[in-house]
């Protein structure tokens, strides 16, 4: 039986048993191990176009998730910021890498995930090997048990042979392998070229050797390997990256093992999740004090907006968005509403009042205006975008309010309102967060009148005595100004 057949057969057994029961059995019976493979400059769409049976097998036996990067001024789509985000589990506004020289990095505050493993459980064995040597000399710290910088003359062949030997014969608990040649083909020939597809094919064969080494381990039957394959950035058709185009910002995660449901697709995974997922699989709790942006893929946390994905429609007035791209709706989730009673008329249909959209759709409306840096929203999020609304004939002003359900609270106590947000300001625009208790007149609890980079907000509310419900409103007023995004809204007792 081929390696791919073994993977598919195992996936079928996992699916038949149910993902939760399978994960529980594996966790109880097997030793957790982690393998992360980085394919520099790889595009998921071109992997699917290429002859890549090993990567196809991993997708069939696990999950596939397409994701997007940031863009300038947060950071360009370069390898330094990209791999720093993957390996540390935080976005560039925390690790501070904006170039391939890693100038001004904050790795002491936000170390790589192998160093986190060593700090938390030093008895575990860690190993990193890279064709692009700055990863093993600069990003991974000296606390990692073994760091190997492949000599340039050996390149990906040497990286692969070293990884194979270590995985087959060693006893590592967490391994990172970096392969570089896909990126070289992208720079030399472009992502639309046959040479780029050939480089993917070659890298796939090397991934196959690495997977075969894992399966050849004498202890393999008693181990539970979480295998993750990802990239640091994409490439343009003509070749190159660093800009804000969709192709340059594209990255992905393929993950198999660890009880993951076979053949699944996810829309909520982001680059920092790789580090957090590796830690979770090894049984290392993520300490909130670490400030990680990543969320373990094993612990999805869909919000109300994510339920709208199946309702998203294609463009109406926007011309910069592909005709087949699905990505917006004005229909709110169950229990939510949008009050457009004071909203102006006309304008671009997609952005008339609060809309629910995705990164792929919203950033294509107008690139290079910072929309790409809405990094802490996941999957479907809410946006009020006066700048795009006025791109078609309109009258009046943008005045729209997003209204939550009436949530239960306890009078005389405190409750915490949490949400992620990204706000770009231009006067006379204003964003207001209001709360209504027991249906009374809303009171303002926060006002936005200045730029706020993508962040997770937390507002403690003093709930008046006798109150049983609280309803939150997000009101955006303005015109030909900028935008406001909101996601992952929750209200809970503190």
N, C-alpha and C positions, 0 to 999 in steps of 0.2 A: 504494500500500500504506500502511496506517495505521501510526503510530508503534508501536502495540501489536503489530501484525503483524510489524514489523521486529524487535522485541524477542524475540518468540516464535520467529521463524525463526532468529535468531542463537543463541537458547538451544538449539534443536534441533540445530544444527550442532555446538555445543559438546558436547552430550551424546553425539552420535554419535561424535565424535572421542575422547571420554574426557576427564574433568576434568583429569587430570594433563598429558596431552599438549597440551590446549587452553591450559592456563595457561602451559605452557612456551613455546609458540609465541607467545602474546600478549606475555609478558614480554620475549621476544627481539625482537619486531618493533614493539612499540608503546610510546609514552611513558606511564608511569603517571600518572593523575590521580585525585583524590578529591573527591567531593561528598557532604556530610552534610546531610540535611534534618531539622530538628527540628519535630515536630508537637506542640505543647504540649498536654498533657492528653488525648491521643488514646488510645482503647482499641482494641486489635487486633480484638476481637470485633465492635465496632460498625463498624469499617472494612469488615469482611467483610459486614456487614448493609447497608451504605450503597451508593449508586451511586458507585463509585470505580474506574473502569476503569483509570486510570493506576497506582494502587497495586496493583490486581489484576494488572496486567501485570508490575510489578516482582516480585511474589511468584511469578508463573508463570515468569519468566525467571531467578529467583535463589532465595535461601533465605528462610525465615520462621522466627523463633524468638520464642516467648513467654518472658518473664522476669519476675522479681519483685524488688521493692525491699526495703529495710530498713523499720523503723518505730521510733518512740520506744522507748527513750531514745537510740538511736544517732542518729536524725534523723527528723523528721516527713516525710511524703510531700508535700513542697512543691517548687516550681520551683527555688529556690535550691540546695538539696542535690541535687536530681535532675539539673539541667543541669551542676552542678559535677562530679558523678560521671561523666556522659557525656563531658564535655570534657577532664577531667584524667586519666581512666583509673584513678582510685583511689576507694575508698569514703569515706564521710563521716568515719570514724575517722582518716583521713589528711588530707583536704582541710579538715576541721573546719567546714564550712558546715552550719549547722543552721536557718537562716532565710532569708528573702528579702532581708535586709539584708547578707548575707554577712559577718556579724560574726565576727571572729577567724579569718578564712580563712587557709589556708597555701598560697596560690597561688605564693608565691616558691619554696617547696620543691617543690610539685607544680603546675607550670604547665599551661595548656591545651595541647592537641595541636598547634595551629598554632604556638604558641611553641616547642614541642619541635622542630617542623620547621625553624623559623628558626634555632634554636640549632645543630642538626645540619647543616643544609644551607641556609645563608642565601641561596644563589642561587635557591632555589625561591620561588615567589610565592604568598602566602597572602591570603585575603579572607574576611571575616565580615560578615554583615548580619543584623540582628535586629529583630523587632517589639517584643520585650521588651528595652528598652535596657540594663538591668544586665548582660546578657551581653556586649555589646560595649564597655561602659564599665568593667566590673569583672572579669569572668572572663577574657576575652581580654586579653592584655597589650599594651603599646605596641610590642612587637617584631613583632606581626602587621603585615604590609605595609599592609593597609587594613581599618579597622573602621568600619562604617556603622551608626549608630543611626537607624532609620527614624522620621521625625517622626510623632507620634501621629495627626495628621490623615490621614496616608497609610496607616498601619497595614499589614495584610498585602498590600494592593494595591501599595503603594509598595515593600515588601520584595521582592515578586515581580518587579516591573518592574526594579528595580535588579539583582537577581540574574540575570534574563534578559539584560539588556544586558551585564553583566560576563561571563557564561558564553558568550554568543554571540560577542562582539567582543574580549574580553580574552584573556590568556594566563596564567591562574592555574593553579597546580598543586594547590592544596587550597582548597576552598570550604566554608563553613558557612552555612546559611540557616535562620533561625528564623521559623516561622509560629505565630500566637498565637490565632486566632479559635476554634479548636475548644475550647480551654480556656475562653474567654469563654462559649461556648454551654453548656458543662458547668456553669459557675457559675450562669448565668442560668436554665437550663431543665432541667438534669440529663442524665445520660448515656442515660437511657431515652427521651428526647424526640425528636420529629421534627426539632426545631431543631438538636439535636446531630448527627443524621444529615445534615441540610442543610449544616451547617458542615463536616463531613467531605467532602461532595460538592464544596463550594467550594474547600476546601484541595486536594482531589485535582485539580481543574482547574488550580490554581496549580502543583502539582507537575508536571502535564502540560506547562505552559508552560516550566517550568524544564528538564525533560527534552528538550523540543523544541529549546531553545536549545543544549543540549549537542550534540545531533545535527546542528544547523545549522552547527556550527563548520567552517571550511574545512579544519582539520587533524584532524577527527574520525576519519577512517579510519586515521590513524597513532597514535591515542591509545587507551589502555586505562583506561576510567573505572570505578572502584569506587564505586558509588552506595549509600549507606546511609541509611535512613529510620528514625527512632526517636522516642521520647517520654520525657518526664521523670517522668511519673506518670500515674495513671488518674483516674477519677471515680466517685462513687457514682451510682446510678440517680437519686437525688433531687438530686444536684449537690453538688460540693465534694470536697475531698481534704485530706489531712494526717494521717488516721488509719491504722489497721492492717488495714482490711478488704482482702480479696483484690482488689476492684475498684480501690481507691486505690493498692495496691502494684503493680498490673500495669503492665508496660512491654513493649516488644518491639523486635525488629530485623528489618527487611526489607533485604536486601542483594542487589545484582545487579552483574554484571561481574566482572572480575578472575579469570575462570576458575571462578566458583562454579557448582555443579551446578544446573541448572534445576529448579524445582519441589521443592526439597529442604526438609526440616523438621529443625531442630536443637533439642536440649533442653539443651545445655551452655553456651549463650552468656549472658553477663551484661553489664550496662550498661557497665562499664569497658572492655569489649572493643572498643567503637567507636573509641576513641582509639588503642589498640594496633594495631587492624586498619588504620587509616589510615596509621600509621607504617610498618607492614610492607609495605603495598602500594607505598609510595613508596621502598622499599628502605632504610629507616632501621632498623637493628637496635635492639631495645629493650635498653638497658643495665640489667642487674640493679640497679645502684646507684640508678637512678631510683625503684625501689620501686613500680612499677606493679602494680596488681591485675588489670589487663586482660590478656587473652591474645589474640593475633591469631586471628581466626576462620579464617584460612588454615592454622592450625597446631593442629587439634583434638588433644586428648590424653585420649581416653577411658580410664577406669580400670576395674577389675574390676567395681565396683558398677554402672556404667552398663550393663553387659551384661544386667542384670536387668530393664530397663525393660519388656520384652515379657512378663515374668512377674508384673508387679504386679497386685494384685487390688483389688477395692472393699472398702468398710468391712464389719466384722462386728459389733462392739459400739459403735463410736463413733457418736454421734448428730449431732454438729455438722458432720460431713463429708457432702457431697452423696452421695446413693446411687449416682450414676453416676461419681464421681471415682475413678480408678484410681491407687493410690499406695502399696501396701505388700506386702511378702512377708517370710517368715522363711526362705526358701530361699537359702542363701548362694551366691556365685559358685563356679565350678569350682575346686577346690583349697582353698577356704576352709571353715570350719566354725564353728558356734556351740555352745559347751558350756553347757548349761542344767542340768547335773547337780545343782547346788546351788540352782536357781531355785525360788522359792515357787510355789504352785499358784493357779489361778484368775486373777482380775484381768481387765483389758481385753485381749482376744485380740490386737489389733494390736500391743500394746507388751509382750507377755510375752517378756522377754529381748531381745537385740539384734534389731532389725528393720531392713529396708532400705526406704527411703521417699523421697519427694520433698518439696520445699518446699510445693507446693500442698496436699498431703495432710496433712503433719505440722503446719503452722501452723494449719490449719482445726480441728485437734483441740482447741485452746484458744488463742484469740487474746489478745494483750496480756500475755503472760508471757515475752516476749523471744525466742520461737522464730523470729520474723521476722528476727532479726539473725544468723542462721547464714549470713552473706553469702559466705563463701569456700568453701562446699560448692557443687558443681555437679551438675546432673542427679540421679542416684540416690546417696544417701549412707546410712551406717549410723547408727542412733540407739539409745541405751539411755535410756528415759524412765520412771523410777520414778513421777514425778508423775502421769502419765496411766494407768499400769498399775493403780494402786490405786483408780481410779474405779469399779471393780466389785468385788464380794466376792472376797477373796483370803486366803491364809494364807502365813506365812513371810516371807521377805525377797527383795528383788530382788538376784540374784547370777548374773550372766551374763557369759560370756567370748567375745569375738570372736577367732577364731584364723586367722592367715594361712597360706598354703602354706609349706612348708619351702624357703626361698630359698637358692641357692648363695652362699657367701661364701668368702673366702680367709683361712685361718688365719694369725695373726701380723700381720694388717693392720688397717685401720680400714674401717668401713662406715657409711653415713649412712642413718638411718631418717627418712623424711619423710612427713608427713600434714598435712591441715588438720583443725582441731578447734575445737569450741565447747563450753564446759563451764560449767554453772551449778551452784553448790554450795549444799547445806544439810546440816549434820551430822545423822546420822553417815555420810552418803554419802561414797564414795571412788572415784576412778578410778585404775587402775594400768596402766602399760605394762610388760610383761614380755617377756624374750627367752630362748628356749631354744636352746642350741647343740648340734647333733648329737643332739637328742632328750633331752638331760639336763633336770634340774629347772629350771623357768623362774626367772630372776632379775629383780627389779624394776629398771627403768632410769629410770622417771619416775612420780611420784605426783601426782595432782590432788586438792587439798583446799581450793581456793579458786577463785573465779570466774576464768575465762579467756575473754576475748572471742574472737570468731572470728579465728583466726590460722593461719599456716602454721608448723608445728613442724619442727625439724631436730635430731636427736639423733645425735651421733657415738658409735659403738660400737667398743670395742676387742675385736676378734675373737681369742679365745685360739688359740694355736698348735695345729695339727692339726685344727682345726674346718673342716668343709666345708659345713654348712648352718646356717641360723638361722631360727627360727620366732617370730613376734611375737604376743603376746596383749594384748588390751584388755579388762580386767576392771572391770566396774562393780558396786559393791555399795551397797545402800541400801534405801529403802522409799518412804514418802510424802515424797520429796524433790524433786530436780530432774532434770537430764538431761545427756547427753554425746553429741556427734556426732563422727564420724570419717569422713574421705573422702580419696581420692587417696593411698592408702598405698603406699609404695615403699621398697625397701631396695637400695642400690647401693654399690659400692666407692667410697671417696673418693679 
